[in-house]
């Protein structure tokens, strides 16, 4: 049995605020701990005396915790205590290492675990977001998680097993048995498939194209998102991808949408691939980028889009150094 703790606050004592805060907190706890509701043995909540318009326990029921025993209590008044606060503790039938979650104003209750700096960089292929993410992580001395490498690894596994990438059932079977691990050594991310380092193999142009197709499947995205959220829940990191700020980490404070014109992105990719010895055509790259943009933005599951609260960074006429400096300044403004 494991106890998972968490807390949040509400902006005002209204039913909608309480429902939203409780649902957000419980969903974050589930995501951070790779948890299903069926594993919860019981759920205990407490709230400060200034919360009266709706029992947080009722909000928990409405959020999907309808079958497990549920206990609720009112906290005694304490001078100087955090106002409008809801605390939870889940008893879980599991042997996981519990990841506590403290949101909104409740972050101040546990500064020891809420000092994480989680930065989301989204944007289309070739926009410079990966270079920016790597350099940003290095300068801030935090982890860079290459989410694209994870999807490329999924595509490579499908290719190795000669799977029809238009057959979602076949792809799902691959995902159920894939042996994918992410490790870090000498300051770089290592992608392992079946225990072997495939960090270079997944960078082949054909694998990059197939990664976009594979990532459109819900079974693939769910598995990868679970891994990404768990990493972000335990350490400071920078993530880049297509839907980090909109889907993977929608509640992170630091979101950026990195973009550039199609022509600029194609030129960058052309130079990069030529340097690696690939026989590529600039016109074909332009065509591929336009097609990938369309596919990524129109897919049903987690499409590429700019989060409403993201800062747009157009790198068309910015150097990599200028891009990182711009992002760092925006982060510092919030800190």
PyMOL commands that set and color helices and strands:
alter all, ss='L'
color gray80, all
select helices_A, chain A and resi 15-32+37-39+56-62+104-110+129-140+147-160+168-177+201-203+205-214+218-234+244-248+262-275+282-298+320-334
alter helices_A, ss='H'
color red, helices_A
select strands_A, chain A and resi 2-9+40-47+69-74+85-92+101-102+118-122+143-146+180-185+188-193+196-197+237-241+254-259+311-314
alter strands_A, ss='S'
color yellow, strands_A
deselect
rebuild
show_as cartoon
